[in-house]
């Protein structure tokens, strides 16, 4: 990293000397990944003290069009400014200042009583960023600037996040070795997944919350100048230094607050991400934060991240405090329909079963690709260390909630892949880049259709239609409305298909053409049913049979009976949430009666000499005659005249009758 300088007058000479000495020590640590780029610092006179900077961090903004920046500079900078331009506007390595967007923020001098004393924390928010765009940026005070760095925005409708746990630089007592492991993880992850949108950390960035040199090491990988990191306050981070380094969006000043900050949230595409500061274990505060946030930011996907795992397999898993914390949070995760919860702290890997009401939901529907279909609860994942600085042994007795638990003693990371209707999480070990675990889910409304098993039938008294459900995971209640032509059909009954035991009732609503509750032509029948054996099927499964009969009891030849599905709402066992169904086929038809026999001229259902007698009355009638409209039914060959050929044809039909 290069540090461009501009002479500035500072404090008194004695203070300057002490400040400069602290800067030299800190910058030497910061230079772990590239100390050869540091300019020498010489301090004798106040006017010789340069503007210096370090620890540039990118954080997600409130949404995908924003990005937040934090960096350290010498105290009282003239400005806190970020300039951003499209990378395509770079020319010959020169930053395109004339076309760059300029964003101004604020600087806060670190408290003199902290280990960050002698630095100012600069924070700036950039807005109006476009998706799938390569940018360059620089930070500075308006006169002196850093070198140019780059980052790329990604799509927000389909995207990949990188989830890491507990880098905890310094935990092994060898910060440089921990940093090497951390840098190796990021390098391999971004090489394999270059279109990652941002990093999601489960906390414990450092071992000692007040140790700035450990933050320098944590922030040293070049990847962190190119990609935002959504950090979580770990128990080893819980100090004001954490606030100096990170610039969180929508941070609460009321909920989850410790000296490191409070709960915060951001959105990315159709995803709401809520981050809890679990160092504050007042679950009621986090509950209020989540309820308010979810209410004001409705999104399809909902993720929560915090540090202290409530479903882990290491030594922390048996702590009473974390069990109580779990009891305080889980009901709200269930109530808000949170999809996934990501945690750290126990330095081992756990993927739970789908959980609801603190109970494993073992029975889940899988589709042909192995995705869990509309899971009846949330999935919890606890990350192992991303640097290898510390590992915990697993408890000897496996937990009832753990579907997968491991201690590989190798750094790991996970990718979170989000689309419009699916989320998948893949976990990799960094030594071989082998995928060691995965989970995938699809979430979309159940599919329903109406159809006829027999498209033709002769019996006009039992015309059968079926209501079928697909993509269903434990559906146990339904409410559906159907429309039919009451001038043609009369509703007889609705019944559950035999294997779907339960209760079913119906209500026929007649449409009198006036101001009633029906706004469609024809009559409707509303069906409500509850199944004691929930429906679990990816393919369509017949659930209700509806039976009608023809008005008048018989068909004059063939007639078409039609049933239309107007609406369908389903509810599922366990969560008891109701969803409006996706109607795949809304209309079914049945052809009823026998095809009319053209030789049965009198319509008595038989072909006899009585029909022959009628044909003879029309003998020699031809098209254009006054009686042709009646006579043409005896023109069997369609040549426009009733002749001997037609009479002979009919005679043969009479003889053919049994």
QUIDAZI-V245695 format. One record per helix or strand. SS is the DSSP state (alpha for helix, beta for strand). FROM is the first residue (numbers start at 1). TO is the last residue. If there is no record, write none. Layout:
# QUIDAZI-V245695
{{SS & FROM & TO} {SS & FROM & TO}}
This chain:
# QUIDAZI-V245695
{{beta & 7 & 7} {alpha & 13 & 33} {alpha & 35 & 37} {alpha & 46 & 48} {beta & 50 & 50} {beta & 53 & 60} {beta & 67 & 73} {beta & 81 & 86} {alpha & 87 & 89} {beta & 91 & 91} {beta & 94 & 94} {beta & 101 & 104} {beta & 106 & 109} {beta & 120 & 126} {beta & 134 & 140} {beta & 145 & 145} {beta & 149 & 152} {beta & 159 & 165} {beta & 169 & 169} {alpha & 175 & 192} {beta & 198 & 201} {beta & 206 & 206} {alpha & 212 & 218} {alpha & 222 & 225} {beta & 228 & 230} {alpha & 240 & 245} {beta & 258 & 258} {beta & 261 & 261} {beta & 264 & 268} {beta & 271 & 275} {alpha & 283 & 296} {beta & 301 & 308} {alpha & 315 & 318} {alpha & 320 & 335} {beta & 340 & 344} {beta & 349 & 352} {beta & 355 & 356} {beta & 359 & 360} {beta & 366 & 366} {beta & 372 & 373} {beta & 378 & 382} {beta & 385 & 385} {beta & 402 & 406} {beta & 412 & 418} {beta & 422 & 429} {beta & 435 & 442} {beta & 447 & 451} {beta & 456 & 457} {beta & 463 & 470} {beta & 472 & 484} {beta & 489 & 496} {beta & 502 & 509} {beta & 523 & 537} {beta & 541 & 550} {beta & 559 & 572} {beta & 578 & 580} {beta & 582 & 585} {beta & 587 & 592} {alpha & 609 & 617} {beta & 622 & 622} {alpha & 628 & 634} {beta & 641 & 641} {alpha & 644 & 656}}
